[in-house]
Amino acid sequence: MSDEYLFISDCHLDPERPQVADALLQFLQERAAAASHLYILGDLFEVWLGDDDPALEHRPVIDALQRLAATIPVYFMAGNRDFLLGRDFSARIGISLLEEPKFLRLGNQRTLLMHGDTLCTDDQDYQQFRSMVRSPAWQSEFLSQPLAERQRIAAGLRRDSADAMAQKSADIMDVNQQAVRDCFDQNRVDTIIHGHTHRPAVHRYGPDLQRLVLGDWNPGPSYLSWDHPQGFRLVDPRV
């Protein structure tokens, strides 16, 4: 096993996209199994309604994660789709939950891990919604509802989100560059790794700073690798 760190995000597992589950299963069983660490930076699932959901449609991937977590450390950071994934689920399959932001030193790189949605400050409607659903009071009230009612509420929220996104420009839903600069300055890091925007890329900010953006898993796998001495490598069919 190599001392290699892998980072993924935005798989958005959904029964309507079985090809994504197939690609992720292969990745977990082959590519991730040969690494030393796996970090999942949010939106593994298209929707997660609470740890009491049996999520039978995702059982093959969940079982594969559990098998992987028995051999290497697997970490999960919540995204905007699966922020209700909690300690019961993580303890059951053996993964570790990460609070956002998470600092990590890779070689000489002081690195910041985040999902990425907090950098999209131009989308003020979304930021207000995020503040609401991340509050303990809202989550407690939502999780107290029967699963069938949560499914009904979530379906309505997803329809509203799709309608709202259709009316927004792509730039509004991307990161705000001042928010990125502030993130570098406030956290004193060399590298920021995030997903969320579905725009895989390597962005340079002068000779010493970089922002590495993970892609979604459509049309194919997207992941970031780090090891010594090669450093970071973004693997994505669009880059």
C-alpha positions in Angstrom: 0.0 0.0 0.0 1.3 3.4 -0.9 1.2 6.5 1.2 -1.3 8.1 -1.1 -4.2 10.4 -0.2 -7.3 10.4 -2.4 -10.1 13.0 -2.4 -13.5 12.8 -4.1 -16.8 14.6 -3.9 -20.1 15.1 -5.6 -20.9 11.5 -6.6 -24.6 12.4 -6.0 -25.6 8.7 -5.8 -29.1 8.3 -7.1 -31.0 5.2 -8.3 -31.7 7.2 -11.6 -27.9 7.2 -12.3 -26.8 3.6 -11.8 -23.7 4.2 -13.9 -22.3 6.5 -11.1 -22.7 3.8 -8.5 -21.0 1.3 -10.8 -18.1 3.6 -11.3 -17.8 4.4 -7.6 -17.9 0.7 -6.7 -15.0 0.0 -9.0 -13.1 3.0 -7.6 -13.6 1.9 -4.0 -12.6 -1.7 -4.7 -9.6 -1.0 -6.9 -8.2 2.5 -6.9 -9.0 3.5 -3.3 -8.0 0.1 -2.0 -4.5 0.7 -3.2 -4.3 4.1 -1.4 -3.6 4.9 2.3 -6.4 7.5 2.9 -9.7 8.4 1.4 -11.5 11.8 1.9 -15.1 12.3 0.7 -15.8 16.0 0.6 -19.6 16.0 0.5 -22.5 15.1 -1.7 -21.7 11.4 -1.8 -25.5 11.0 -1.9 -28.0 13.0 -3.9 -30.1 13.1 -0.8 -29.7 11.7 2.8 -32.7 12.0 5.0 -31.3 10.7 8.3 -29.4 7.7 9.5 -32.6 5.7 10.2 -33.2 5.5 6.4 -32.2 1.9 5.4 -31.1 3.4 2.0 -31.4 0.0 0.4 -30.8 1.4 -3.1 -27.3 2.4 -1.9 -26.4 -0.8 -0.1 -23.7 -2.0 -2.5 -21.8 1.3 -2.2 -22.3 1.4 1.6 -21.1 -2.1 2.0 -18.0 -1.3 -0.2 -17.2 1.7 2.0 -17.5 -0.4 5.1 -15.1 -3.0 3.7 -12.7 -0.2 2.6 -12.9 1.5 6.0 -11.8 -1.8 7.6 -8.4 -1.5 5.7 -7.7 2.3 5.4 -9.0 5.5 7.1 -12.0 6.9 5.3 -13.2 10.4 6.1 -16.5 12.1 5.3 -17.4 15.8 5.2 -21.0 16.9 4.7 -22.1 18.5 1.5 -25.2 20.4 0.7 -27.1 17.2 -0.2 -26.1 14.9 2.6 -25.6 17.2 5.6 -27.9 14.9 7.7 -25.5 12.0 7.5 -24.5 11.6 11.1 -22.7 9.7 13.8 -24.9 6.6 13.7 -24.2 5.9 10.1 -20.5 6.7 10.4 -20.0 4.5 13.4 -21.9 1.7 11.7 -19.7 1.5 8.7 -16.5 2.7 10.3 -15.8 6.1 8.7 -14.8 9.3 10.5 -16.8 12.5 10.2 -14.9 15.8 9.5 -16.0 19.2 10.6 -15.7 21.9 7.9 -13.1 23.3 7.4 -10.5 20.6 8.0 -6.7 21.4 8.0 -4.3 18.8 6.6 -0.6 19.0 6.1 0.6 17.1 3.0 4.3 17.3 2.6 5.1 21.0 2.8 1.6 22.0 1.8 -0.7 23.4 4.5 -4.1 22.3 3.0 -7.7 23.3 3.7 -10.5 20.8 2.9 -14.1 22.1 2.4 -17.2 21.1 0.5 -17.0 24.5 -1.3 -20.6 25.9 -1.0 -19.6 28.5 1.6 -17.4 30.1 -1.1 -20.4 30.7 -3.4 -21.3 33.9 -1.6 -22.9 35.6 -4.6 -25.8 33.1 -4.3 -27.4 34.8 -1.3 -30.6 32.9 -1.5 -28.7 29.6 -1.2 -26.6 30.9 1.7 -29.7 31.8 3.6 -31.2 28.4 2.9 -27.9 26.8 4.0 -28.0 28.7 7.3 -31.5 27.5 8.0 -31.0 23.8 7.3 -27.6 23.6 9.1 -29.2 24.9 12.3 -29.6 22.3 15.1 -33.2 23.4 15.6 -34.2 22.9 12.0 -32.4 19.5 11.8 -34.0 18.3 15.1 -37.5 19.2 13.9 -36.9 17.7 10.5 -35.5 14.4 11.8 -38.4 14.1 14.3 -40.8 13.6 11.3 -41.6 10.1 10.0 -39.3 9.0 7.1 -42.2 9.2 4.6 -42.9 12.8 5.6 -39.2 13.7 5.3 -39.2 12.1 1.8 -42.1 14.3 0.8 -40.5 17.5 2.2 -37.2 16.7 0.5 -38.9 16.1 -2.9 -40.5 19.5 -2.6 -37.2 21.2 -1.6 -35.4 19.5 -4.6 -38.1 20.8 -7.0 -37.7 24.3 -5.6 -33.9 24.1 -5.9 -34.1 22.9 -9.5 -36.4 25.8 -10.3 -34.2 28.3 -8.6 -31.0 27.0 -10.3 -32.7 27.3 -13.7 -33.2 31.0 -13.1 -29.6 31.7 -11.9 -26.6 32.5 -14.0 -23.7 30.0 -13.8 -21.4 32.7 -12.4 -23.7 33.3 -9.4 -23.4 29.6 -8.5 -19.6 29.5 -8.8 -17.2 30.7 -6.1 -16.7 34.3 -5.3 -13.1 35.2 -5.9 -12.9 37.6 -3.0 -14.3 34.8 -0.7 -11.5 32.6 -2.0 -8.8 35.2 -1.3 -10.3 35.8 2.2 -10.2 32.0 2.8 -6.5 31.9 1.9 -5.7 34.9 4.1 -7.8 33.9 7.1 -6.6 30.3 7.2 -3.0 30.8 6.2 -3.0 27.8 3.8 -1.2 27.0 0.6 -3.9 24.8 -1.0 -7.7 24.7 -0.9 -9.4 21.5 -2.0 -13.2 21.5 -2.5 -16.0 20.3 -4.7 -19.6 21.5 -5.0 -19.3 23.6 -8.2 -18.9 20.6 -10.6 -16.1 22.6 -12.3 -13.0 20.5 -12.0 -9.9 22.6 -12.4 -6.5 23.7 -10.9 -6.5 27.4 -10.1 -3.3 29.2 -9.4 -3.0 32.3 -7.3 0.5 33.4 -7.8 3.5 31.1 -7.4 2.6 29.6 -4.0 -1.2 29.3 -3.7 -3.6 26.9 -5.5 -7.3 25.9 -5.4 -8.0 22.4 -6.5 -11.6 21.8 -7.5 -13.0 18.2 -7.6 -15.6 17.4 -10.3 -18.9 15.6 -10.1 -19.0 12.0 -11.2 -20.8 12.6 -14.5 -19.7 11.6 -17.1 -17.0 9.7 -15.2 -14.9 9.4 -12.0 -13.2 12.5 -10.7 -10.6 12.4 -8.0 -7.5 14.1 -6.6 -4.4 12.2 -5.6 -1.5 13.3 -3.4 1.6 11.4 -2.6 5.3 12.1 -2.1 7.2 13.0 -4.2 4.7 13.6 -7.1 2.4 15.9 -5.2 -1.2 16.6 -6.4 -2.7 15.1 -9.5 -6.3 15.9 -10.6 -7.8 13.0 -12.5 -10.9 14.0 -14.4 -12.1 13.4 -18.0 -12.8 17.1 -18.4 -9.3 18.3 -17.3 
